[in-house]
Amino acid sequence: MTGIKHDSGKPALDLIDAHFVEDVGRVLAFGATKYTPDNWKAGMAMGKCLAAVLRHTYALLKDEYLDPETGFSHAAHAACGLMFVHYYARLKMFRVPDDRWKPAAGR
C-alpha cells in the first residue's frame, strides 16, 4: 500500500539545486559579516541592486566564475541581488529611491 500526498500547486522546492542554495547562503553570510545580518532588508536603491546584478552577470559573460573579493560564484552574488529586488517588490518597499533611468513621458 502506498500513502497519498496531495501536494499539487505547492512550490517544488526539491527542484532547486542544493549547492546553489548553499552558495547563496555563503554570499549572504559574507554580507552579514561585512555589513550586518539582514542589512539588505532595510532597503536600498533599485539601481544599486540591479547594477550589482549586472556586474556579476557581466563577469560571468567574460568567463570569470568566482568573485575575487569573496571567492564565491558570481552567479550566487547575482542571485542575491535578484532576491533583494524580489523582496522589495513583494513587500512594496520601493520607498527607497527607484533610481532606474526612465524615458521622458511621451517617448
C-alpha positions in Angstrom: 0.0 0.0 0.0 1.2 3.5 -0.8 0.2 6.6 1.1 -1.4 9.6 -0.6 0.2 13.0 -0.6 -1.7 15.9 -2.1 0.9 18.5 -3.0 -0.1 19.8 -6.4 0.2 23.6 -6.6 2.8 23.7 -3.8 6.3 25.1 -4.5 8.6 22.4 -5.9 11.5 23.3 -3.6 13.0 19.9 -4.2 13.8 21.1 -7.8 16.2 23.8 -6.6 19.8 22.8 -6.6 21.0 22.4 -3.0 24.6 23.6 -4.0 23.1 26.8 -5.4 21.1 27.5 -2.2 24.2 26.9 -0.1 26.3 29.2 -2.3 23.7 32.0 -1.9 23.8 31.4 1.8 27.6 31.8 1.8 27.3 35.1 0.0 24.6 36.3 2.5 26.8 35.2 5.4 29.8 37.1 3.9 27.5 40.2 3.6 26.2 39.7 7.2 29.8 39.9 8.4 30.9 42.8 6.1 27.8 44.8 7.0 25.3 43.4 9.5 22.9 40.5 9.3 19.8 41.3 7.2 21.2 44.8 6.4 19.7 44.4 2.9 16.2 44.1 4.3 16.3 47.8 5.2 16.1 48.6 1.5 18.4 50.3 -1.0 18.1 52.0 -4.3 16.8 49.7 -7.1 19.5 50.9 -9.4 22.2 49.9 -6.9 20.8 46.4 -6.7 20.5 45.9 -10.4 23.9 47.4 -11.1 25.5 44.8 -8.8 23.5 42.0 -10.5 24.8 43.3 -13.9 28.4 43.5 -12.7 28.3 39.8 -11.5 26.4 38.8 -14.7 29.0 40.5 -16.9 31.8 38.9 -15.0 30.2 35.5 -15.9 29.9 36.6 -19.5 33.6 37.4 -19.5 34.3 33.9 -18.3 35.1 34.8 -14.7 33.3 32.4 -12.4 34.4 33.4 -8.9 34.2 36.8 -7.3 37.7 38.0 -6.4 36.7 39.5 -3.1 34.7 36.6 -1.7 35.8 33.6 -3.7 32.1 32.7 -4.2 30.4 32.4 -7.6 29.3 35.5 -9.4 26.0 33.6 -10.1 25.3 33.3 -6.3 26.1 37.0 -5.9 23.8 37.9 -8.8 21.1 35.7 -7.3 21.4 37.5 -4.0 20.8 40.9 -5.8 17.8 39.5 -7.6 16.5 38.2 -4.3 16.8 41.7 -2.8 14.8 43.2 -5.7 12.2 40.4 -5.4 11.9 41.1 -1.7 11.5 44.8 -2.1 8.9 44.4 -4.9 6.9 41.7 -3.0 6.7 43.9 0.1 6.3 47.1 -2.0 9.4 48.5 -0.3 10.2 50.9 -3.1 10.1 53.7 -0.6 13.8 53.6 -1.2 14.8 55.6 -4.3 13.9 54.0 -7.6 16.8 55.4 -9.4 16.5 53.5 -12.6 16.6 55.5 -15.8 13.2 56.1 -17.4 12.4 57.7 -20.7 10.7 61.0 -20.7 6.9 60.9 -21.0 5.6 60.5 -24.5 8.7 58.7 -25.9 
